[in-house]
């Protein structure tokens, strides 16, 4: 089965273990990850850095 997959900038930059885990587990489940190449950043890294005290 093919699955569209967007690792995003956060999983590659801040949590590379997530991207690596997906790449290793997917084939074991007969899943082919097809990375999206034209998706935009989710902004999750910026949202996580939000500090209400500032």
Secondary structure, DSSP 8 states (H G I E B T S, - for coil): -EEEE--HHHHHHT-HHHHHHHHHHHHHTT-EEEE-SS-----HHHHHT--TT-
